[in-house]
């Protein structure tokens, strides 16, 4: 199954609630993920909070063109879930 973001909602600070096409919904804290020039503007909470789901690429995007892969968001939301560790290894997020 190709993973897609179906819904996303800004919560507070750099936290968002994200729903995926596998039926899972989780909370993601992106405070440590905003590195690189494309993400610098998102350090302004006013801009960060403007995220939306782009149905064409099936992930979250911001007005400045920044986006994050659905797999990365999934990993961030569920990285502590034991039964998903093999999937995260396969994706290269953990060794």
SVG drawing of the C-alpha trace seen along z (x, -y; Angstrom):
<svg xmlns="http://www.w3.org/2000/svg" viewBox="-9 -34 30 40">
<polyline fill="none" stroke="black" stroke-width="0.4" points="0.0,0.0 1.3,-3.4 0.9,-5.7 -1.1,-8.9 -2.0,-11.7 -5.8,-12.1 -6.2,-14.8 -4.0,-17.1 -4.8,-19.6 -2.6,-22.1 -2.7,-21.7 -0.2,-24.0 3.5,-24.9 4.9,-22.6 2.5,-19.7 0.0,-18.5 -2.6,-15.7 -2.2,-13.6 -4.5,-10.9 -3.4,-8.3 -5.1,-6.1 -4.5,-3.0 -6.9,-4.4 -4.3,-5.5 -4.3,-9.0 -1.4,-10.3 0.2,-13.4 3.5,-14.6 5.9,-17.1 7.9,-18.7 9.9,-21.0 13.2,-19.1 12.4,-18.5 12.4,-22.1 16.0,-22.2 17.1,-23.5 16.3,-26.7 12.9,-25.5 11.8,-25.0 13.2,-28.2 10.0,-30.2 8.0,-27.5 9.8,-28.3 7.3,-31.2 4.2,-29.6 1.9,-31.8 3.3,-30.3 3.7,-26.7 0.0,-26.7 -1.1,-27.3 -0.4,-23.7 -2.9,-21.9 -3.2,-18.5 -2.4,-18.6 -4.6,-16.0 -2.4,-15.8 0.7,-14.7 -1.2,-13.2 0.8,-14.9 1.0,-18.1 2.3,-21.3 2.8,-24.9 2.3,-28.2 6.1,-28.4 6.1,-25.1 7.6,-23.0 6.2,-19.5 7.1,-16.3 6.9,-12.7 3.9,-10.8 6.3,-8.0 8.3,-10.5 5.2,-11.9 4.0,-8.3 7.4,-7.4 7.2,-10.6 3.7,-9.8 4.2,-6.1 8.0,-5.6 7.3,-4.1 4.9,-1.4 6.7,1.9 4.8,3.7 5.8,1.0 9.6,1.2 10.3,3.6 8.4,1.2 10.5,-1.7 13.7,0.3 12.7,1.1 12.1,-2.6 15.5,-3.4 14.3,-5.5 15.9,-3.2 19.0,-0.9"/>
</svg>
